[in-house]
Amino acid sequence: MSKTSARWLLILGLVIVGFGIGIYLQDLKHQESTKAAWKANRFNVARFNKIMRYAGDMNDQNWASMRDSIGGQLDSLMILRFRKEVDSIKKTKK
């Protein structure tokens, strides 16, 4: 066997091994993201069920207090989002 064909076989072998390792690592990341998605989905379903119970409990008497509660939560989220943006701007200026 000539040296040239032996080199090509070695290169081909390295490429095949590289693809095998790449596919294996991609599969590991896929499994990790799938676990995270299932966990997030369970959290979202529980949250959705809680919102549905909350909405089912609304009536004319408690609508005002629930509306104020929802408004307060939205205000808190807006404040947190603003703080995050300010921190991000400060970090980029450094």
N, CA, C and O atoms as a MOPAC input file, in Angstrom:
PM7 MOZYME 1SCF
protein

 N      0.84700 1    -1.16800 1     0.00000 1
 C      0.00000 1     0.00000 1     0.00000 1
 C      0.90000 1     1.24100 1     0.00000 1
 O      1.88300 1     1.29300 1     0.73900 1
 N      0.57800 1     2.20700 1    -0.80000 1
 C      1.41400 1     3.40500 1    -0.89700 1
 C      1.14500 1     4.33400 1     0.28300 1
 O      0.13000 1     4.23400 1     0.97200 1
 N      2.09300 1     5.23500 1     0.48400 1
 C      1.96600 1     6.17900 1     1.59100 1
 C      0.79300 1     7.13000 1     1.38500 1
 O      0.15300 1     7.54300 1     2.35200 1
 N      0.50500 1     7.48100 1     0.12800 1
 C     -0.57800 1     8.41400 1    -0.16100 1
 C     -1.92800 1     7.82000 1     0.21100 1
 O     -2.74600 1     8.49200 1     0.84000 1
 N     -2.17200 1     6.56800 1    -0.16900 1
 C     -3.46000 1     5.96000 1     0.16400 1
 C     -3.59100 1     5.71500 1     1.67100 1
 O     -4.69200 1     5.78400 1     2.21900 1
 N     -2.48800 1     5.43300 1     2.32600 1
 C     -2.52200 1     5.24500 1     3.78000 1
 C     -2.88500 1     6.55900 1     4.46800 1
 O     -3.63700 1     6.56100 1     5.44200 1
 N     -2.35000 1     7.68200 1     3.96400 1
 C     -2.68600 1     8.99400 1     4.53800 1
 C     -4.16800 1     9.30300 1     4.33900 1
 O     -4.83900 1     9.79500 1     5.24600 1
 N     -4.67000 1     9.00600 1     3.13100 1
 C     -6.08500 1     9.26900 1     2.86600 1
 C     -6.98300 1     8.41400 1     3.74900 1
 O     -8.02300 1     8.87800 1     4.21600 1
 N     -6.58700 1     7.17500 1     3.97700 1
 C     -7.36900 1     6.31800 1     4.86600 1
 C     -7.33700 1     6.84200 1     6.30300 1
 O     -8.34000 1     6.79300 1     7.01400 1
 N     -6.17500 1     7.34300 1     6.71800 1
 C     -6.05800 1     7.92000 1     8.05900 1
 C     -6.94400 1     9.16300 1     8.17400 1
 O     -7.65400 1     9.33100 1     9.16500 1
 N     -6.90300 1    10.02300 1     7.17200 1
 C     -7.74300 1    11.22900 1     7.17900 1
 C     -9.21500 1    10.85500 1     7.18100 1
 O    -10.00600 1    11.43800 1     7.92200 1
 N     -9.58500 1     9.87900 1     6.35000 1
 C    -10.97200 1     9.42100 1     6.31000 1
 C    -11.40000 1     8.86800 1     7.66700 1
 O    -12.50900 1     9.13500 1     8.13000 1
 N    -10.53100 1     8.10700 1     8.29100 1
 C    -10.82900 1     7.56300 1     9.62100 1
 C    -11.02300 1     8.66500 1    10.64500 1
 O    -11.93800 1     8.59200 1    11.46600 1
 N    -10.16600 1     9.70000 1    10.61000 1
 C    -10.29900 1    10.81200 1    11.54100 1
 C    -11.59900 1    11.57400 1    11.30800 1
 O    -12.25600 1    11.99100 1    12.26100 1
 N    -11.97000 1    11.75600 1    10.04400 1
 C    -13.22200 1    12.45800 1     9.74200 1
 C    -14.41400 1    11.66700 1    10.26900 1
 O    -15.33000 1    12.24300 1    10.85600 1
 N    -14.40700 1    10.37100 1    10.06700 1
 C    -15.51400 1     9.53300 1    10.54000 1
 C    -15.58800 1     9.56100 1    12.06700 1
 O    -16.67700 1     9.66600 1    12.63200 1
 N    -14.44900 1     9.46900 1    12.73100 1
 C    -14.42700 1     9.53900 1    14.19600 1
 C    -14.92100 1    10.91200 1    14.65900 1
 O    -15.66100 1    11.00100 1    15.63800 1
 N    -14.52000 1    11.98200 1    13.96600 1
 C    -14.96800 1    13.32800 1    14.31600 1
 C    -16.48000 1    13.46700 1    14.20100 1
 O    -17.13100 1    14.04300 1    15.07300 1
 N    -17.03500 1    12.92700 1    13.10500 1
 C    -18.48900 1    12.96700 1    12.95600 1
 C    -19.17800 1    12.17400 1    14.06000 1
 O    -20.20200 1    12.60600 1    14.58900 1
 N    -18.62800 1    11.02700 1    14.40600 1
 C    -19.21400 1    10.21800 1    15.47300 1
 C    -19.22500 1    10.95500 1    16.79600 1
 O    -20.22800 1    10.93800 1    17.51000 1
 N    -18.11700 1    11.60400 1    17.13000 1
 C    -18.04200 1    12.36900 1    18.37400 1
 C    -19.01700 1    13.54500 1    18.33700 1
 O    -19.68500 1    13.83200 1    19.33100 1
 N    -19.09900 1    14.22300 1    17.19100 1
 C    -20.02300 1    15.34900 1    17.05400 1
 C    -21.46800 1    14.93200 1    17.23600 1
 O    -22.23500 1    15.61400 1    17.91400 1
 N    -21.83700 1    13.83100 1    16.64200 1
 C    -23.21700 1    13.34000 1    16.77100 1
 C    -23.50800 1    12.96000 1    18.21800 1
 O    -24.59400 1    13.23300 1    18.72800 1
 N    -22.53600 1    12.32900 1    18.88300 1
 C    -22.71600 1    11.95100 1    20.28800 1
 C    -22.92100 1    13.19400 1    21.16700 1
 O    -23.82300 1    13.21700 1    22.00400 1
 N    -22.08600 1    14.22400 1    20.97800 1
 C    -22.21200 1    15.44400 1    21.78000 1
 C    -23.52200 1    16.16800 1    21.49100 1
 O    -24.14200 1    16.72300 1    22.39800 1
 N    -23.94400 1    16.16300 1    20.22500 1
 C    -25.21400 1    16.77800 1    19.86400 1
 C    -26.37000 1    16.04400 1    20.54400 1
 O    -27.32700 1    16.67500 1    20.99400 1
 N    -26.28700 1    14.73200 1    20.61900 1
 C    -27.33200 1    13.95600 1    21.28100 1
 C    -27.38900 1    14.26700 1    22.76700 1
 O    -28.47500 1    14.35100 1    23.34100 1
 N    -26.23500 1    14.44000 1    23.39700 1
 C    -26.21800 1    14.80000 1    24.81600 1
 C    -26.89200 1    16.15400 1    25.04400 1
 O    -27.68600 1    16.29700 1    25.97300 1
 N    -26.58500 1    17.14600 1    24.20700 1
 C    -27.21600 1    18.46500 1    24.33600 1
 C    -28.70800 1    18.38400 1    24.06800 1
 O    -29.49400 1    19.07800 1    24.71300 1
 N    -29.10800 1    17.54000 1    23.11600 1
 C    -30.53000 1    17.38100 1    22.81600 1
 C    -31.26900 1    16.80100 1    24.02000 1
 O    -32.36100 1    17.25600 1    24.36200 1
 N    -30.67500 1    15.80300 1    24.65700 1
 C    -31.29300 1    15.22700 1    25.84800 1
 C    -31.42200 1    16.26800 1    26.95700 1
 O    -32.43900 1    16.32800 1    27.64800 1
 N    -30.38500 1    17.08400 1    27.12100 1
 C    -30.41200 1    18.12300 1    28.15100 1
 C    -31.51800 1    19.14300 1    27.87400 1
 O    -32.25400 1    19.52000 1    28.78700 1
 N    -31.64100 1    19.58900 1    26.62900 1
 C    -32.67200 1    20.57800 1    26.31100 1
 C    -34.06700 1    19.97200 1    26.40100 1
 O    -35.01900 1    20.66700 1    26.75600 1
 N    -34.20000 1    18.68800 1    26.08500 1
 C    -35.49500 1    18.02300 1    26.19400 1
 C    -35.93700 1    17.95600 1    27.65200 1
 O    -37.10500 1    18.19500 1    27.96100 1
 N    -35.01100 1    17.63200 1    28.54500 1
 C    -35.34600 1    17.60800 1    29.97400 1
 C    -35.79200 1    18.98400 1    30.44800 1
 O    -36.76200 1    19.10400 1    31.19700 1
 N    -35.07700 1    20.03100 1    30.00800 1
 C    -35.43400 1    21.39100 1    30.40600 1
 C    -36.81000 1    21.77400 1    29.86300 1
 O    -37.59100 1    22.43300 1    30.55000 1
 N    -37.10300 1    21.36100 1    28.63800 1
 C    -38.40600 1    21.68800 1    28.04400 1
 C    -39.53000 1    20.99600 1    28.79300 1
 O    -40.56800 1    21.60800 1    29.04700 1
 N    -39.34500 1    19.72800 1    29.15400 1
 C    -40.37800 1    19.01300 1    29.90600 1
 C    -40.59600 1    19.65900 1    31.26900 1
 O    -41.73000 1    19.78000 1    31.73300 1
 N    -39.50500 1    20.07200 1    31.90700 1
 C    -39.62500 1    20.72100 1    33.21300 1
 C    -40.38000 1    22.04300 1    33.08700 1
 O    -41.26500 1    22.33300 1    33.89200 1
 N    -40.03300 1    22.84300 1    32.07900 1
 C    -40.72000 1    24.11500 1    31.86300 1
 C    -42.18500 1    23.89200 1    31.51700 1
 O    -43.05000 1    24.65100 1    31.95600 1
 N    -42.46600 1    22.86300 1    30.73800 1
 C    -43.84500 1    22.58200 1    30.35200 1
 C    -44.68100 1    22.21000 1    31.57600 1
 O    -45.82000 1    22.65800 1    31.70800 1
 N    -44.12400 1    21.39700 1    32.46600 1
 C    -44.85200 1    21.04500 1    33.69400 1
 C    -45.11900 1    22.29500 1    34.52400 1
 O    -46.20600 1    22.45100 1    35.07900 1
 N    -44.12900 1    23.19100 1    34.61200 1
 C    -44.30100 1    24.43100 1    35.35800 1
 C    -45.39400 1    25.27900 1    34.71800 1
 O    -46.24200 1    25.83200 1    35.41800 1
 N    -45.37700 1    25.38400 1    33.37900 1
 C    -46.37100 1    26.20700 1    32.68700 1
 C    -47.77800 1    25.63500 1    32.82400 1
 O    -48.74200 1    26.38900 1    32.95100 1
 N    -47.90500 1    24.31100 1    32.80100 1
 C    -49.22900 1    23.69900 1    32.96200 1
 C    -49.75200 1    23.96900 1    34.36800 1
 O    -50.92800 1    24.28900 1    34.53800 1
 N    -48.90800 1    23.84700 1    35.35900 1
 C    -49.33000 1    24.12200 1    36.73800 1
 C    -49.73200 1    25.59600 1    36.87900 1
 O    -50.72100 1    25.91700 1    37.53600 1
 N    -48.96500 1    26.46700 1    36.26500 1
 C    -49.28200 1    27.89400 1    36.32800 1
 C    -50.59400 1    28.19400 1    35.59800 1
 O    -51.40700 1    28.98400 1    36.07800 1
 N    -50.79500 1    27.56400 1    34.44300 1
 C    -52.03400 1    27.75200 1    33.69200 1
 C    -53.24000 1    27.28400 1    34.51400 1
 O    -54.27000 1    27.95600 1    34.55400 1
 N    -53.10200 1    26.12900 1    35.16600 1
 C    -54.20000 1    25.62300 1    36.00200 1
 C    -54.49800 1    26.57000 1    37.15700 1
 O    -55.65800 1    26.76900 1    37.51700 1
 N    -53.45800 1    27.15300 1    37.73500 1
 C    -53.64900 1    28.11100 1    38.81900 1
 C    -54.38400 1    29.35500 1    38.31200 1
 O    -55.27100 1    29.87400 1    38.99000 1
 N    -54.01800 1    29.82500 1    37.13100 1
 C    -54.69400 1    30.98800 1    36.54900 1
 C    -56.15300 1    30.66200 1    36.25500 1
 O    -57.03300 1    31.49200 1    36.48700 1
 N    -56.41700 1    29.45600 1    35.74400 1
 C    -57.80200 1    29.07000 1    35.44800 1
 C    -58.64000 1    29.00700 1    36.72500 1
 O    -59.79600 1    29.43100 1    36.71900 1
 N    -58.07700 1    28.48600 1    37.82300 1
 C    -58.79700 1    28.47200 1    39.10200 1
 C    -59.04000 1    29.90500 1    39.57900 1
 O    -60.12300 1    30.22900 1    40.06600 1
 N    -58.04300 1    30.74000 1    39.43800 1
 C    -58.14200 1    32.14300 1    39.84000 1
 C    -59.24500 1    32.83300 1    39.04800 1
 O    -60.06100 1    33.56100 1    39.61400 1
 N    -59.27000 1    32.60300 1    37.73400 1
 C    -60.29600 1    33.22000 1    36.89000 1
 C    -61.67800 1    32.66900 1    37.22500 1
 O    -62.66600 1    33.40200 1    37.16500 1
 N    -61.75700 1    31.40100 1    37.57200 1
 C    -63.03500 1    30.80000 1    37.93000 1
 C    -63.60200 1    31.34300 1    39.22700 1
 O    -64.81600 1    31.34000 1    39.43300 1
 N    -62.72900 1    31.80500 1    40.09600 1
 C    -63.17000 1    32.34900 1    41.38600 1
 C    -63.64000 1    33.79500 1    41.29200 1
 O    -64.19800 1    34.32400 1    42.25300 1
 N    -63.42300 1    34.44300 1    40.14700 1
 C    -63.80500 1    35.85700 1    40.03500 1
 C    -65.31800 1    36.02000 1    39.95700 1
 O    -66.01600 1    35.25600 1    39.29100 1
 N    -65.79100 1    37.02800 1    40.65000 1
 C    -67.19700 1    37.42400 1    40.56000 1
 C    -67.27600 1    38.93600 1    40.72900 1
 O    -66.24700 1    39.60600 1    40.82100 1
 N    -68.47300 1    39.46800 1    40.77000 1
 C    -68.62100 1    40.91900 1    40.85200 1
 C    -68.02700 1    41.51000 1    42.13000 1
 O    -67.51200 1    42.62800 1    42.11600 1
 N    -68.09700 1    40.76800 1    43.22800 1
 C    -67.64000 1    41.30400 1    44.50200 1
 C    -66.10900 1    41.36100 1    44.60200 1
 O    -65.56500 1    42.31600 1    45.15800 1
 N    -65.41900 1    40.36100 1    44.07600 1
 C    -63.96100 1    40.33700 1    44.26300 1
 C    -63.18400 1    40.77300 1    43.02200 1
 O    -61.95500 1    40.70400 1    43.02200 1
 N    -63.86000 1    41.21900 1    41.96900 1
 C    -63.17100 1    41.59800 1    40.74200 1
 C    -62.21900 1    42.77100 1    40.97400 1
 O    -61.10400 1    42.75800 1    40.45400 1
 N    -62.62100 1    43.76700 1    41.72500 1
 C    -61.77800 1    44.95200 1    41.93400 1
 C    -60.48500 1    44.59000 1    42.65500 1
 O    -59.40700 1    45.03700 1    42.26400 1
 N    -60.59200 1    43.77800 1    43.70900 1
 C    -59.37200 1    43.41500 1    44.44100 1
 C    -58.46300 1    42.52700 1    43.59700 1
 O    -57.24000 1    42.65800 1    43.65300 1
 N    -59.05600 1    41.62000 1    42.81100 1
 C    -58.23200 1    40.77500 1    41.94600 1
 C    -57.57700 1    41.60200 1    40.84500 1
 O    -56.42400 1    41.35600 1    40.49200 1
 N    -58.30200 1    42.58200 1    40.29600 1
 C    -57.73800 1    43.44300 1    39.26400 1
 C    -56.56500 1    44.23900 1    39.83300 1
 O    -55.53900 1    44.38600 1    39.16900 1
 N    -56.70800 1    44.74900 1    41.05000 1
 C    -55.62000 1    45.48900 1    41.68500 1
 C    -54.42000 1    44.58100 1    41.94000 1
 O    -53.27200 1    45.00000 1    41.79000 1
 N    -54.69400 1    43.33800 1    42.32400 1
 C    -53.61800 1    42.38100 1    42.55400 1
 C    -52.85700 1    42.09900 1    41.25700 1
 O    -51.62700 1    42.05400 1    41.23900 1
 N    -53.60900 1    41.91000 1    40.18100 1
 C    -52.96900 1    41.66400 1    38.88000 1
 C    -52.15200 1    42.88600 1    38.46600 1
 O    -51.03100 1    42.74600 1    37.97700 1
 N    -52.70600 1    44.07900 1    38.65900 1
 C    -51.97700 1    45.30700 1    38.33300 1
 C    -50.69700 1    45.44600 1    39.13700 1
 O    -49.66700 1    45.87300 1    38.61400 1
 N    -50.76600 1    45.08200 1    40.41600 1
 C    -49.57000 1    45.13900 1    41.25700 1
 C    -48.49700 1    44.17300 1    40.79200 1
 O    -47.31100 1    44.50100 1    40.80200 1
 N    -48.91500 1    42.98100 1    40.38200 1
 C    -47.95200 1    42.00600 1    39.87800 1
 C    -47.31200 1    42.50100 1    38.58200 1
 O    -46.10600 1    42.34700 1    38.38600 1
 N    -48.11100 1    43.09100 1    37.70200 1
 C    -47.55800 1    43.63200 1    36.46200 1
 C    -46.58900 1    44.77900 1    36.74600 1
 O    -45.54800 1    44.88900 1    36.09900 1
 N    -46.93200 1    45.63600 1    37.71900 1
 C    -46.01500 1    46.71000 1    38.09700 1
 C    -44.69400 1    46.14800 1    38.59200 1
 O    -43.62800 1    46.65300 1    38.24100 1
 N    -44.76400 1    45.09700 1    39.41400 1
 C    -43.54100 1    44.47300 1    39.92300 1
 C    -42.70300 1    43.91300 1    38.78600 1
 O    -41.48100 1    44.06100 1    38.78200 1
 N    -43.35400 1    43.26800 1    37.82000 1
 C    -42.61800 1    42.72600 1    36.67500 1
 C    -41.96800 1    43.82900 1    35.85800 1
 O    -40.84200 1    43.66700 1    35.38700 1
 N    -42.66100 1    44.95000 1    35.68100 1
 C    -42.09800 1    46.06300 1    34.91900 1
 C    -40.88900 1    46.65400 1    35.64600 1
 O    -39.89300 1    47.00600 1    35.01300 1
 N    -40.97400 1    46.76300 1    36.96700 1
 C    -39.85900 1    47.29700 1    37.74300 1
 C    -38.66200 1    46.36600 1    37.63800 1
 O    -37.53700 1    46.82500 1    37.44000 1
 N    -38.88900 1    45.07000 1    37.76800 1
 C    -37.79600 1    44.10900 1    37.65500 1
 C    -37.16500 1    44.15500 1    36.26900 1
 O    -35.94200 1    44.09300 1    36.13900 1
 N    -37.99100 1    44.26200 1    35.23800 1
 C    -37.47800 1    44.34800 1    33.87100 1
 C    -36.64700 1    45.61300 1    33.68800 1
 O    -35.59600 1    45.57600 1    33.04800 1
 N    -37.11200 1    46.73600 1    34.24600 1
 C    -36.37700 1    47.99700 1    34.16000 1
 C    -35.02900 1    47.87700 1    34.86300 1
 O    -34.01100 1    48.32300 1    34.33400 1
 N    -35.01700 1    47.27900 1    36.04900 1
 C    -33.75200 1    47.10100 1    36.77900 1
 C    -32.78100 1    46.23900 1    35.98800 1
 O    -31.58100 1    46.51200 1    35.95400 1
 N    -33.30400 1    45.19800 1    35.35500 1
 C    -32.45500 1    44.32000 1    34.54900 1
 C    -31.84800 1    45.08800 1    33.38500 1
 O    -30.66700 1    44.92200 1    33.07900 1
 N    -32.64200 1    45.92200 1    32.73700 1
 C    -32.13200 1    46.72200 1    31.61600 1
 C    -31.07100 1    47.71200 1    32.09900 1
 O    -30.04300 1    47.88600 1    31.44600 1
 N    -31.31700 1    48.36000 1    33.23600 1
 C    -30.34700 1    49.32000 1    33.76900 1
 C    -29.04500 1    48.60300 1    34.11900 1
 O    -27.96400 1    49.10400 1    33.81000 1
 N    -29.13700 1    47.44800 1    34.75300 1
 C    -27.93000 1    46.68100 1    35.07600 1
 C    -27.18100 1    46.29300 1    33.81500 1
 O    -25.95100 1    46.32900 1    33.78400 1
 N    -27.91600 1    45.92100 1    32.77400 1
 C    -27.29000 1    45.54600 1    31.51100 1
 C    -26.56900 1    46.73700 1    30.88600 1
 O    -25.46400 1    46.59200 1    30.36300 1
 N    -27.18900 1    47.90300 1    30.93900 1
 C    -26.56100 1    49.11100 1    30.38700 1
 C    -25.29800 1    49.46800 1    31.17000 1
 O    -24.27200 1    49.81900 1    30.58700 1
 N    -25.38800 1    49.37300 1    32.50800 1
 C    -24.20800 1    49.66200 1    33.33400 1
 C    -23.07800 1    48.69200 1    33.04600 1
 O    -21.91000 1    49.08100 1    33.01000 1
 N    -23.42900 1    47.42000 1    32.83800 1
 C    -22.40300 1    46.40900 1    32.56000 1
 C    -21.71000 1    46.68600 1    31.23200 1
 O    -20.50000 1    46.49500 1    31.11700 1
 N    -22.46100 1    47.13300 1    30.22800 1
 C    -21.85300 1    47.41000 1    28.92400 1
 C    -20.99200 1    48.66600 1    28.95400 1
 O    -20.05000 1    48.78200 1    28.17100 1
 N    -21.29800 1    49.61100 1    29.84800 1
 C    -20.50200 1    50.82400 1    29.94700 1
 C    -19.16100 1    50.58300 1    30.62100 1
 O    -18.21500 1    51.33600 1    30.39200 1
 N    -19.06100 1    49.55400 1    31.44300 1
 C    -17.81200 1    49.27200 1    32.17100 1
 C    -16.73200 1    48.80600 1    31.27800 1
 O    -15.62500 1    48.53000 1    31.74000 1

